[in-house]
Amino acid sequence: MTGKNAVDPLLRERIIAAAAPLYGDDGCHGLDHALRVEKNGLDLAARLGARPDIVSMAALLHDIGRAEENESRGKVCHAAVGAEKAAAILARLGVDEDDIRAVAAAIKSHRFRNRHDRPQGLEAEILFDADKLDSLGAVGLGRAFLFAGQVGARLHNSDIDLAQTSSYSREDTAWREYEVKLKRIPGRMLTRPGREEALRRREFMEGFFRRLDLEIYGETTR
């Protein structure tokens, strides 16, 4: 990749080295996740004419504040903490101040829960979409089952009333995560290609759960 705003391979490696200890061994939101988000983001950036360097830096650093959020049991926002940490890292690495601000702003808004924190600018929108894409499709299924295993959930439970289930319980299965949250993601995407890919990945997940129902119950329940 060449050009003024191309991803600098050496800088990228230095960012990864700085970020890796902060991600720790979180199976769902670790460095592997960040690298997949970077790939998603660069694919979208190429299609939309965004700056790949900003997208790459933001993706690699977007979840480095999760340890603080987990330790505070959600009282601390990992996006806000991550933005501050990312800015400090990039400043030490000699990144341009304007670029640092763009990266930090994208990271701070990548959760996007309400109109007040909506991502501003194409690169920020791409980071949001790239992050959400990693929750869908085959990768999304893998992450959902991984998390379910971490909390001790059952393999599958589409035969029960979701209203009777709760998070971090034996019934917090991959299917529950899909029904409660993941299937709604395409409607929240901010870019057209991001939305199109999200729909494709959601369709794959639907087919998987229909097959899982068939193998477990003998007929589809949904």
C-alpha positions in Angstrom: 0.0 0.0 0.0 1.6 3.3 -1.1 0.7 7.0 -0.9 0.8 9.8 1.7 -1.9 8.2 3.9 -0.9 4.6 3.5 -0.4 2.3 6.5 3.2 2.5 7.6 4.3 -1.1 8.3 6.9 -0.1 10.9 4.6 2.2 12.8 1.9 -0.5 12.7 4.2 -3.0 14.3 5.2 -0.6 17.0 1.5 0.1 17.7 0.7 -3.6 18.0 3.7 -4.0 20.3 2.4 -1.3 22.6 -1.2 -2.5 22.4 -0.7 -6.2 23.0 0.0 -6.0 26.8 -3.1 -3.9 27.3 -5.4 -6.4 25.5 -4.2 -9.3 27.7 -5.8 -12.7 27.1 -9.4 -11.6 26.5 -10.6 -14.2 24.0 -13.5 -12.1 22.7 -12.0 -8.6 22.7 -8.2 -9.3 22.6 -5.6 -8.4 20.0 -7.0 -11.0 17.6 -10.3 -9.1 17.6 -8.4 -5.8 16.9 -6.6 -7.3 14.0 -9.8 -8.6 12.5 -11.4 -5.2 13.0 -8.5 -3.6 11.2 -9.0 -5.9 8.2 -12.7 -5.1 8.1 -11.9 -1.4 8.4 -9.3 -1.4 5.7 -11.7 -3.2 3.3 -14.4 -0.6 4.0 -11.8 2.3 3.7 -10.8 1.0 0.3 -14.4 1.0 -0.9 -15.3 4.3 0.6 -12.1 6.3 -0.1 -11.2 6.8 3.6 -7.8 7.2 5.1 -6.4 3.7 5.7 -3.8 4.9 8.2 -6.4 6.5 10.5 -8.6 3.4 10.3 -5.7 1.1 10.9 -4.5 2.9 14.0 -8.0 3.3 15.4 -8.8 -0.4 14.9 -5.6 -1.7 16.5 -6.1 0.5 19.6 -9.9 0.7 19.9 -10.4 -1.8 22.8 -7.3 -1.2 24.9 -9.4 0.3 27.7 -11.4 -2.8 28.3 -9.4 -3.9 31.3 -10.4 -0.7 33.2 -14.1 -1.2 32.2 -14.1 -4.8 33.4 -12.4 -3.9 36.7 -15.0 -1.2 37.3 -17.9 -3.6 36.4 -18.9 -1.2 33.6 -18.7 2.1 35.5 -15.7 3.1 33.3 -16.3 3.4 29.6 -13.6 1.5 27.7 -14.0 3.7 24.7 -13.3 6.9 26.6 -10.3 5.3 28.5 -9.1 3.7 25.3 -9.1 7.0 23.4 -6.9 8.6 26.1 -4.5 5.7 26.1 -4.3 5.6 22.3 -3.5 9.3 22.2 -0.6 8.8 24.6 0.8 5.8 22.7 0.6 7.6 19.4 2.2 10.7 20.8 5.1 8.7 22.1 5.5 7.2 18.6 5.6 10.6 17.0 2.3 10.5 15.1 1.0 13.9 13.8 -1.3 15.7 16.4 -4.2 16.0 13.9 -4.0 12.3 13.2 -3.9 11.5 16.9 -7.1 13.6 17.4 -8.8 11.8 14.6 -7.9 8.4 15.9 -8.9 9.2 19.5 -12.2 10.6 18.3 -13.0 7.5 16.4 -12.1 5.3 19.4 -14.1 7.4 21.8 -17.2 7.1 19.7 -17.0 3.4 18.5 -19.6 2.3 21.0 -22.2 4.8 19.8 -25.2 4.3 22.2 -27.1 7.5 21.5 -27.1 10.6 19.2 -24.7 12.5 21.4 -21.8 10.1 20.8 -22.4 9.3 17.2 -19.2 8.8 15.2 -18.2 12.0 13.3 -16.3 11.6 10.1 -15.9 8.7 7.6 -13.0 7.0 9.4 -15.0 7.0 12.7 -18.0 5.5 11.0 -15.8 2.9 9.4 -14.3 1.9 12.8 -17.9 1.5 14.2 -19.0 -0.7 11.3 -15.8 -2.7 11.3 -16.1 -3.5 15.0 -19.7 -4.5 14.6 -19.0 -6.8 11.7 -16.7 -8.9 13.9 -19.8 -9.8 15.9 -21.6 -11.3 12.9 -21.1 -14.2 10.5 -18.9 -17.2 11.2 -16.5 -15.1 13.4 -19.5 -13.8 15.3 -20.7 -17.3 16.0 -17.3 -18.3 17.2 -17.1 -15.3 19.6 -20.7 -15.9 20.9 -20.0 -19.5 21.7 -16.6 -18.6 23.2 -18.3 -16.1 25.5 -21.1 -18.5 26.4 -18.5 -21.0 27.4 -16.7 -18.5 29.5 -19.9 -17.8 31.6 -20.8 -21.5 31.8 -23.9 -21.3 29.5 -25.6 -24.2 27.8 -24.9 -25.1 24.2 -28.3 -24.1 22.9 -31.8 -23.2 24.2 -34.0 -21.9 21.5 -36.9 -23.9 23.0 -37.3 -21.6 26.0 -38.8 -18.1 26.6 -36.0 -15.5 26.4 -37.9 -13.3 28.9 -37.0 -15.9 31.5 -33.3 -15.7 30.8 -30.6 -13.3 31.9 -27.1 -12.3 31.1 -24.1 -14.2 32.5 -26.3 -17.2 33.4 -26.6 -20.8 32.3 -29.1 -19.6 29.7 -26.9 -16.9 28.2 -26.2 -18.9 25.1 -24.9 -17.9 21.7 -28.4 -18.1 20.4 -29.6 -15.8 23.2 -26.9 -13.3 22.3 -28.0 -13.4 18.7 -31.7 -12.9 19.4 -31.2 -10.2 22.0 -28.5 -8.2 20.3 -26.6 -9.4 17.3 -29.5 -9.7 14.8 -30.2 -6.0 15.2 -26.7 -4.9 14.3 -27.4 -4.4 10.5 -30.0 -1.7 11.3 -27.3 0.2 13.2 -24.6 0.2 10.6 -23.4 3.6 9.4 -22.0 2.9 5.9 -23.7 1.3 3.0 -21.1 -1.4 2.3 -20.9 -2.1 6.1 -24.7 -2.6 6.2 -24.6 -4.9 3.1 -21.9 -7.1 4.6 -23.7 -7.1 8.0 -26.9 -8.4 6.3 -24.9 -11.2 4.6 -23.3 -12.2 7.8 -26.7 -12.2 9.7 -28.2 -14.4 7.0 -25.4 -16.9 7.6 -26.0 -16.9 11.3 -29.8 -17.5 10.8 -29.0 -20.5 8.7 -26.6 -21.9 11.3 -29.1 -21.6 14.1 -31.8 -23.3 11.9 -29.4 -26.1 11.3 -28.6 -26.3 15.0 -32.3 -26.5 15.9 -32.7 -29.3 13.4 -29.8 -31.4 14.8 -30.9 -30.9 18.4 -34.7 -30.9 18.3 -35.3 -32.8 15.1 -37.2 -29.9 13.5 -36.8 -26.1 13.4 -38.4 -24.3 16.3 -38.2 -20.8 14.8 
